Amino acid sequence: MMIIVLALEIRELTFYFKFDKMQVNTCVGGVLLDETSQKIIDATMALIRDKGYVATTTKEIARTAGVNECTLFRKFKNKKDIVLQGVNQVQWRANVTPQIFKNVKWDLQADIEMYMRTYLDKMTPDFVNLSIGLRAPQLYDETASLIMKVPQAFLSSFTDYLKKMYNMGKIHKADFEALAMTVFSSAFGYAFLCASFGNELSKVEKDEYIKNSVKMFIKGLE
């Protein structure tokens, strides 16, 4: 009897071990996603980035993810449902969070350069194009607040930085929210133009653009 019970317990442990191996690494809105669901999300977001929302079909998503279309509809209600779960994942918002701007030196020139460079390193042409795809009229009411998390991360962090610089006596009092918007707009504009035209519009390299933009900004503060 003891041998039979032990065998059952071993089988039970083996079952749970295998089940744990199947559990996924991704959590959206408190719900764990399995590997297949994540593949579907990744395929969908990549296709929207490259083709736009309307041109992306569930058949193509399934083929790209390596699953059949029936599996896709078992995992998600429809294409829109896939996209909304994807845009909730920080990796599909270029991993832009306030935490990535923490490497400050309390030197205005060096720190503004860091903010712009960090943002531009993350906001590649691929992510700009995805952001454009997520603005499709069929989605925008529900994706707008999530898309805005990217600029909000920059603006909230940089505004807070400027206030601290003022409290330390390193800069004069000013409208810090407006100043943050000015710097962000400069970085966003460069990212958007690069994604749209590559180097056809301008040959100015990223580092040169950042340094010159920051110099002009600091002059305006003097």
Summary of the structure (lengths in Angstrom):
residues: 222
radius of gyration: 23.2
end to end distance: 86.3
largest distance: 86.3
contacts: 619
relative contact order: 0.10
helix: 72%
strand: 3%
